[in-house]
Amino acid sequence: MIAYLERFVHGNDVESRQNDNDEDVVDCTSFFDELDLQGSIDYVATGLAGKDFGGLRSIKPLALIRPAGTDDVAMVVKAAAQSSNLTVAARGNGHSINGQAMADRGLVLDMRSMEDVFEVVVVNGTAYVDVSGGALWEDVLKRCVSGFRLAPRSWTDYLSLTVGGTLSNAGVSGQAFRYGPQTSNVTELEVVTGKGEIFVCSETENSELFFGALGGLGQFGIITRARILLQPAPDMVRWIRVVYSEFEEFTRDAEFLVTQQDGDSFDYVEGFVFVNSDDPANGWPSVPLDSNHGFDPTRIPKTAGAVLYCLEVALHYRNTDHPSTVDMDVDGLLGRLGFVENLKFELDLSYTEFLLRVKHAEEHARAHGLWDAPHPWLNLFVSKADIDEFDRDVFKNILKGGVGGPMLIYPLLRSMWDTRTSVVLPEGEIFYIVALLRSNLPYPRGPSPEKLVAQNHEVIQCCIKNGFDFKLYLPHYEIQEGWKRHFGNQWTRFEERKANFDPLAILAPGQKIFSRIH
Ligand code: FAD
């Protein structure tokens, strides 16, 4: 094993050979000597760990480790802490955009290989599920629904993401207005800190670590287990899209729906901007829910501009509900909205099919060579105070031709987010998530990634220049100054948490927030 490693350090990587000195080699050698893992270490086939969904960078780690359980994770982190320079990145499902789950010449833990934890527990009459940090949300869904007719309350749109990966960010979808992000729906975590210590934490036990790890970008610990709040799973969903030509009407209705009491609104509220043209990826054809539905452009008001808006909502129901009751509830809610008459699309499907809806988009993208192409995505939270101007400057101007994929925009409520977590938000109760989910053919058949990254910068610069109150979601900065600005008055708390839980800055080096202390 040691011979292997020395060959790797000396012979495989020209850059690292130039930078490495004997001390590094001794450190790494003794590091691997000490480990007695239940899982496995791979020094050679580390390909998975050097790539992510963004496809914008590739980095060679020293090794890819498949931990069998929490003790393996703790052992690896502890040993890295004893070395002079090693870092450790937990890799969920690698769906980051900018190398956040990578470790340049460090150790990558493939969290998907963690032992299967799945236990439904009832505490004071409320059901929860304990799952591994490396579990995929789609598996949590299937097991909770099929085994218990229960389900988590708050989701992401796409579910081939790990529990630990989304909890390290926030986890947002159309249910977040009602229940908050996924970070508001977890009551207990098991975390391995940057010192290699294992803690169970919650609102009342080791609370600083609990709130730090939620939205903590992997900086304070590795989430090895999470306890997630459950609710009875509905059987069916009516999924509806309606179209607006005016942004003010779209936002008025979206905000109306997200501020109604539970029971007086839909169960899911999202929205997106699309191009007012017949372009297959960006325009009218991107709206219908079913290939049988046609989009009749003669319905669009003559006053409409370059882009249109689609409000996407869904109502849960039970198999035992009478169809006319469902129709009545849906019509009652839609009747209060001001969308373009007859530009409405509806589909009934099972709750599980609804939550797995983006899987179909993945299959389509894979079949057309779009899935493995670079994805320079940009996600922002923008204050309601600035959203009209944002629409005018960004959607109607910079992005009026579309981004080759969905441009999501929908309102969220700040009061549903716990300010003790590490996530930072714009001010004001209502803010919007904006997600530019670019999906283009690889260059040269599609635009170059550099061009798309430059357009993202243009959007960010536009926000800065206009003084918009905004934050990056799934943030990415190359230097600490950017991070300090991002966290603003929360930076001191973030730095203190780092000093407490990962004082040598071993964890999640791909976020580029802190440098490893030698
Ligand atoms: P990774 O990319 O592997 O890791 C992300 C970060 O978390 C890294 O820094 C990593 O080191 C750290 N990390 C990973 N696992 C752990 C752990 N167990 N403990 C501590 N730190 C850890 N987000 C939304 O909110 N809503 C959406 O609807 C949504 N849809 C998406 C759709 C697609 C197709 C894609 C590609 C992404 C989407 N995302 C969405 C973003 C997604 O939530 C983040 O990219 C998330 O980080 C991905 O999870 P992952 O398991 O792949 O994490």
Residues whose N, C-alpha, C, O or C-beta is under 5 A from the ligand:
A	BS01	FAD	F53 A89 A90 R91 G92 N93 G94 H95 S96 Q100 A101 M111 G133 T156 D157 Y158 L161 T162 G164 G165 T166 S168 G171 V172 S173 L217 G218 G221 I222 I223 A508
